[in-house]
Amino acid sequence: MNGPDLIDNTSLVLSKMSDLAMERHRVISNNIANASTPGYKRRELSFEGLLGKLLKSGNVEEAKSFKGQISIDEDSPSRMDGNNVSIASETNSLLENTLYHNLLSQALKTKMSIMKAAITGGGR
């Protein structure tokens, strides 16, 4: 059994979702950094819906290579300078994403602890 066989699909998907949450953090941080840039439109990284569809279809390999989609928000109201970033909204999104990432990290840590206990015989 080689290394990749030791990692199950659940762990790989949790890791992928954690990576995507970190990428979303970068997108939100970029929005905040550009809050005073005239004409800047906020960006969003979406992945839960499409990733969920891939997983439900049983296509784990495609889910593991899934990148998410960054879209430009043209629908939110813009200020006079054409910028549509709301610091309050982005800060809330950042907090929500941080909690989401922490949840994924904890789930992955728990999964790895279970695997370690199974391999080592639970400390016996």
C-alpha positions as CSV (number, residue, x, y, z in Angstrom):
1,M,0.0,0.0,0.0
2,N,1.5,3.3,-1.0
3,G,1.1,6.7,0.6
4,P,-2.0,8.0,-1.3
5,D,-3.9,4.8,-0.5
6,L,-3.7,5.7,3.2
7,I,-5.8,8.8,2.7
8,D,-9.5,8.2,2.1
9,N,-11.8,10.3,0.0
10,T,-13.3,12.1,3.0
11,S,-10.0,13.4,4.1
12,L,-9.1,14.5,0.6
13,V,-12.3,16.4,0.2
14,L,-12.0,18.0,3.6
15,S,-8.5,19.1,2.7
16,K,-9.7,20.4,-0.7
17,M,-12.5,22.4,0.9
18,S,-10.1,23.8,3.4
19,D,-7.8,25.0,0.6
20,L,-10.8,26.6,-1.2
21,A,-11.7,28.4,2.0
22,M,-8.2,29.8,2.3
23,E,-8.5,31.0,-1.3
24,R,-11.8,32.6,-0.5
25,H,-10.0,34.4,2.4
26,R,-7.6,35.8,-0.1
27,V,-10.5,37.0,-2.3
28,I,-12.3,38.7,0.6
29,S,-9.0,40.3,1.8
30,N,-8.4,41.6,-1.7
31,N,-11.9,43.2,-1.7
32,I,-11.1,44.9,1.6
33,A,-7.8,46.1,0.3
34,N,-9.6,47.6,-2.7
35,A,-12.4,49.2,-0.8
36,S,-11.3,52.7,-1.7
37,T,-10.2,51.9,-5.3
38,P,-12.5,53.8,-7.7
39,G,-14.4,51.4,-10.1
40,Y,-13.4,48.3,-8.2
41,K,-16.1,45.6,-8.1
42,R,-16.0,43.1,-5.3
43,R,-15.2,39.5,-6.1
44,E,-16.7,36.3,-4.7
45,L,-15.3,32.7,-4.7
46,S,-18.1,30.1,-4.8
47,F,-17.5,26.4,-4.5
48,E,-19.9,24.7,-2.1
49,G,-22.7,24.2,-4.5
50,L,-20.7,22.9,-7.5
51,L,-18.4,20.9,-5.3
52,G,-21.5,19.3,-3.6
53,K,-22.9,18.4,-7.0
54,L,-19.6,16.7,-8.0
55,L,-19.5,14.7,-4.7
56,K,-23.2,13.7,-5.0
57,S,-22.5,12.4,-8.5
58,G,-19.7,10.3,-7.1
59,N,-17.0,12.1,-9.1
60,V,-14.4,12.3,-6.3
61,E,-11.4,12.7,-8.7
62,E,-13.0,15.7,-10.4
63,A,-13.9,17.1,-7.0
64,K,-10.3,16.8,-5.8
65,S,-9.1,19.0,-8.7
66,F,-12.0,21.5,-8.5
67,K,-10.8,25.1,-8.4
68,G,-14.0,27.1,-7.5
69,Q,-15.2,30.1,-9.5
70,I,-14.3,33.7,-8.9
71,S,-17.0,36.0,-10.1
72,I,-17.3,39.8,-10.1
73,D,-20.3,41.1,-8.3
74,E,-22.0,43.5,-10.7
75,D,-25.3,43.5,-8.8
76,S,-24.5,45.1,-5.5
77,P,-25.1,48.9,-5.4
78,S,-22.1,51.0,-6.2
79,R,-21.0,54.2,-4.6
80,M,-20.5,57.4,-6.7
81,D,-16.9,56.2,-7.5
82,G,-18.2,52.9,-9.0
83,N,-16.9,50.8,-6.1
84,N,-19.3,48.3,-4.6
85,V,-17.3,47.0,-1.6
86,S,-18.9,47.3,1.8
87,I,-16.3,47.0,4.5
88,A,-18.9,45.8,7.0
89,S,-20.2,43.1,4.6
90,E,-16.7,41.9,3.7
91,T,-15.7,41.8,7.4
92,N,-18.7,39.6,8.1
93,S,-17.9,37.4,5.2
94,L,-14.3,37.1,6.4
95,L,-15.5,36.1,9.9
96,E,-17.9,33.6,8.5
97,N,-15.2,32.1,6.2
98,T,-12.8,31.9,9.1
99,L,-15.3,29.9,11.1
100,Y,-16.0,27.7,8.1
101,H,-12.2,27.0,7.6
102,N,-11.7,26.3,11.4
103,L,-14.6,23.8,11.2
104,L,-13.1,22.1,8.2
105,S,-9.6,22.0,9.9
106,Q,-11.1,20.5,13.1
107,A,-13.0,17.9,11.1
108,L,-9.8,17.0,9.3
109,K,-7.8,16.8,12.5
110,T,-10.5,14.6,14.1
111,K,-10.4,12.3,11.0
112,M,-6.6,12.1,11.2
113,S,-6.8,11.3,14.9
114,I,-9.2,8.4,14.2
115,M,-6.9,7.1,11.5
116,K,-3.9,7.3,13.8
117,A,-5.7,5.5,16.5
118,A,-6.7,2.8,14.0
119,I,-3.2,2.4,12.8
120,T,-1.6,2.3,16.3
121,G,-4.2,0.2,17.9
122,G,-5.7,3.0,19.9
123,G,-2.7,3.3,22.3
124,R,-2.7,-0.3,23.3
